[in-house]
Amino acid sequence: MKNEIRAYNNILELVGNTPLVKLNKIAENLTGNYYAKVEAFNPGHSSKDRIALHIIEQAEKAGILTEGSTIIETTSGNTGFSIAMASIIKGYDCILAVSSKSSPDKIDMLRSMGAKVYVCPAHVSADDPRSYYEVAKRLHKETKGSIYINQYFNKLNMDAHYKSTGPEIWEQTGGQITHLIACSGTGGTISGTARFLKEQNPNIKVIAVDAFGSVLKKYHETGKLDTNEIYPYRIEGLGKNLIPGATDFSIIDEFIKVTDAESAHTAREISRTEGIFVGYTSGAVMQAIKQLDELNTFNMNSNVVAIFPDHGSRYMSKIYSDQWMEDQGFLNTETVEETQEVQY
Ligand code: PMP
């Protein structure tokens, strides 16, 4: 008798069910137990696979998307990659309107995944008809039967995490999670995951990580958008200069800010000490944990779950490049020496 073939029907069946991995060396001097939800195990290498698939499947159920329809979004990042991947399998056209600030590497990557990419000028205001927001909106209007994912304002974003990330963490921790720490960009990850977890146990503390230069923390504290908080920063995918409709601020207990430099170093430290090759915002989450530990947030019985959103390979020319780190002023001589190649 032949053994059965155990294969997935297509790559999308691998979205979700990412592993929870205990953090060892990097957490050695911290109080409590630390676990990372490693979202790079998604086939598109980030948590955005979950929202792309969920939003597309909901549109299919509603009869909006049928074979040959078009999916539109404004992103050069992880979400764009995930939508492009799902579009290939499901037979949709994928149009991504991106800013001319996006690196050629990223644009090539999206085109390699079959997406049609419109590169729009970066230095025009959001309401300028040439901006990537306006181009996406126009294309959506002009293309019959298209959907515009609009991840910052789409409630299905948090719903994807409510239905998948939250239950997975609850099950993987046997209900013993005490703290959830995650980055807030659109806010979908932290809001949806936290809502599910707090429904199981309202005592779970939910801490969102924000960037210096972003308005989220101040908005959470005051209910007001303070434009003085806005200035450029390097971390991509974390923080925002507007208030995203996809964030449920009421479910988040606290926001904490992290710097570009410390987050970059901490991402490199995770890769070096845990062997988990992570992106910039995973460094931000871990950096936030270190700061929270110094503030005595945790005790010996704390079971802290950190969400590591994506894979390090997307940051080779950034945080994993010594040259880039040096150009940003992030490297001191000590760390340069430590990473120098040995000449034989
Ligand atoms: N990290 C990275 C690398 C991201 O691309 C994003 C999404 N913008 C986030 C973190 C934040 O996730 P969310 O949008 O669900 O808040």
Residues whose N, C-alpha, C, O or C-beta is under 5 A from the ligand:
A	BS01	PMP	G77 N78 C183 S184 G185 T186 G187 G188 T189 I190 E236 G237 T281 P309 D310
